[in-house]
Amino acid sequence: MAAMLLAGTATAQAQTFSTAGLADAATRYPPFTTGANVQPTQGVTSASCPASGDVERQGGVVIAYHGADPGNSHLCQMTANGVPYQAWDSIWHADWPGAADAAIAMLQVMEGPTGTVRGFDVRAAPGANWHDLLRNEGVEDINLLGHTYHTVKMSHYREGMEDNIYRSVTTVWKDIATGALLFTTYDHIAGRPALEQAFIPVRISLPGG
């Protein structure tokens, strides 16, 4: 099947954004392709949080899953090398700036058709303010460590506001069956800091895996 190119500008025109700044940033969201192992979807209902299991990433960090918060099925109880934390849908840490907006946007993006974009503004600190946009980039069967996982692929475009020139794209692959975050890539485009590293698994132990 031939790959289908969806331009950032074309995708943005089909969306509604809460601010003019978000709409403008969306026109610079790098394009993506579907085809081969990545297929478009009309929406995905993924498990939110693994009940148990862990994923060890390159560098020695072990992310362990301990089910969902009793008060919210999308707020995952997790540990990193034994240190507890919570993350929305296994992805966005609950104490990161913009977490409340991200929780809503991620769910809308995953459950929407491929190309769906949702955005929100994050004001973390002076000089650390961004337009954040998330996009559904289809479903993909990825082979990791000898096992094939059926995943939803979602990207996160971050663009600095005002005098902040930072730009980057982070892409995540989330296991649909268990809800675990399996793999991420990070593409730095401009500005500072360029701190985020890719999440490359070296061991995966999940229910049913």
C-alpha positions in Angstrom: 0.0 0.0 0.0 1.4 3.4 -0.9 2.2 5.7 2.0 -0.2 8.5 2.5 1.3 11.9 3.4 -0.7 14.1 5.7 0.7 17.6 5.9 0.7 19.5 9.1 -1.1 22.5 7.4 -3.8 20.2 5.9 -4.4 18.5 9.3 -4.6 21.8 11.1 -7.3 23.1 8.8 -9.6 20.4 9.9 -9.2 21.2 13.6 -10.5 23.9 16.0 -8.1 25.5 18.4 -8.8 27.6 21.5 -6.2 30.3 20.7 -4.8 31.9 17.6 -1.4 31.0 18.8 -2.2 27.3 18.8 -3.7 27.5 15.4 -0.6 29.2 14.1 1.7 26.6 15.7 -0.3 23.8 14.2 0.7 25.0 10.7 4.3 24.1 11.5 3.5 20.7 12.9 5.8 18.4 10.9 3.8 16.0 8.5 3.6 12.3 9.0 3.0 9.2 6.9 0.8 6.2 7.2 1.3 3.0 5.3 3.3 -0.2 5.5 3.2 -1.1 9.2 1.2 2.1 10.1 -2.5 2.1 9.3 -5.1 4.8 9.7 -7.8 4.3 12.3 -11.2 5.7 13.0 -10.3 5.8 16.7 -8.8 3.5 19.3 -10.1 2.5 22.7 -6.9 1.5 24.4 -6.5 0.0 27.9 -5.4 2.9 30.1 -3.1 1.4 32.7 -1.5 -2.1 33.0 -2.6 -3.9 36.1 0.9 -5.1 36.6 4.2 -5.7 34.8 7.2 -3.6 34.0 9.3 -2.3 31.1 13.0 -1.7 31.5 14.4 1.0 29.2 17.9 1.5 27.9 20.0 3.0 30.6 18.6 0.8 33.4 15.4 2.6 34.4 12.6 0.1 35.2 9.1 1.4 34.8 6.7 -0.8 36.9 2.9 -0.6 36.6 0.6 -1.0 39.6 -2.9 -0.5 38.1 -5.0 2.7 38.0 -5.8 5.2 40.7 -9.1 4.1 42.4 -10.6 7.5 41.6 -9.7 7.7 37.9 -9.1 4.8 35.5 -6.8 6.9 33.3 -4.4 7.9 36.1 -1.8 5.1 36.3 0.1 4.2 39.4 3.7 3.6 38.4 7.2 3.5 39.8 10.6 4.3 38.2 13.3 2.3 39.9 11.0 2.0 42.9 10.1 5.7 43.1 6.3 6.1 42.9 4.6 8.5 40.5 1.4 8.9 38.5 1.0 9.4 34.8 -2.1 9.9 32.7 -2.6 7.0 30.4 0.9 5.8 31.2 2.4 8.8 29.3 2.1 12.3 30.8 3.3 12.6 34.4 0.6 14.0 36.7 3.0 16.6 38.1 4.2 17.8 34.7 3.0 21.3 33.6 -0.2 21.1 31.6 -1.1 17.7 32.9 -4.9 18.4 33.3 -5.2 19.6 29.7 -2.9 16.8 28.4 -5.1 14.1 30.0 -8.2 15.4 28.1 -6.3 16.0 24.9 -4.6 12.5 24.8 -7.9 10.7 25.3 -9.6 12.8 22.5 -6.7 12.2 20.2 -6.5 8.4 20.7 -10.2 8.0 20.4 -10.4 10.2 17.3 -9.6 9.3 13.7 -6.0 9.4 12.4 -5.0 13.0 11.9 -7.0 14.3 14.9 -5.1 17.1 16.6 -5.7 18.7 20.0 -3.8 21.5 21.5 -3.3 23.5 24.7 -1.0 26.2 26.0 1.4 25.5 28.9 2.9 28.3 31.0 5.4 26.6 33.3 7.7 29.5 34.2 9.1 32.7 32.6 10.8 31.7 29.4 9.3 28.2 29.6 5.9 28.6 27.9 4.8 26.4 25.0 2.1 25.6 22.5 1.6 21.8 22.9 -0.2 19.8 20.2 -1.0 16.1 20.1 -1.9 14.1 17.0 -3.2 10.6 16.3 -0.8 9.0 13.8 -2.6 5.7 13.3 -2.1 2.1 14.7 1.1 0.1 14.2 2.2 -3.4 14.8 5.7 -3.0 16.1 8.2 -5.8 16.9 10.1 -5.3 20.1 12.3 -7.9 21.6 10.8 -10.7 19.6 7.2 -9.9 20.3 4.7 -8.0 18.1 2.6 -5.4 19.9 -0.5 -3.7 18.5 -0.1 0.0 19.3 -1.6 3.4 18.9 0.9 5.9 17.7 0.7 9.5 18.9 3.0 12.5 18.4 3.5 15.6 20.6 4.6 18.8 18.9 5.9 21.5 21.3 6.6 25.0 20.1 7.8 27.9 22.4 5.7 31.0 22.9 6.8 34.6 22.9 10.6 34.7 22.9 11.0 31.0 23.4 12.2 29.4 20.1 12.1 25.8 21.3 10.6 23.2 18.9 10.5 19.4 19.1 8.4 16.4 18.3 8.1 13.4 20.6 6.3 10.3 19.3 5.0 7.5 21.5 3.8 4.0 20.9 1.2 2.8 23.5 0.2 -0.9 23.7 -3.5 -1.1 23.0 -4.0 -4.4 24.9 -2.4 -3.4 28.2 -2.0 0.4 28.1 1.7 0.3 28.6 4.0 2.9 27.0 6.4 0.8 25.0 8.6 3.1 22.9 9.3 6.8 22.3 11.4 8.8 19.9 12.4 12.4 20.3 13.3 14.8 17.5 14.8 18.2 18.5 14.1 20.9 16.0 15.3 24.2 17.6 16.0 26.0 20.8 17.0 24.8 24.3 16.9 22.7 26.3 17.2 19.5 24.3 17.0 17.2 27.3 14.5 14.4 26.5 15.8 11.0 25.5 14.2 8.3 23.5 12.6 5.4 25.5 14.1 2.3 24.0 13.0 -0.9 25.9 15.5 -3.7 26.7 13.0 -5.9 28.6 9.2 -6.0 28.5 7.2 -8.0 31.0 3.5 -7.4 30.8 0.3 -9.3 31.4 -0.3 -11.7 28.5 3.1 -11.0 27.1 
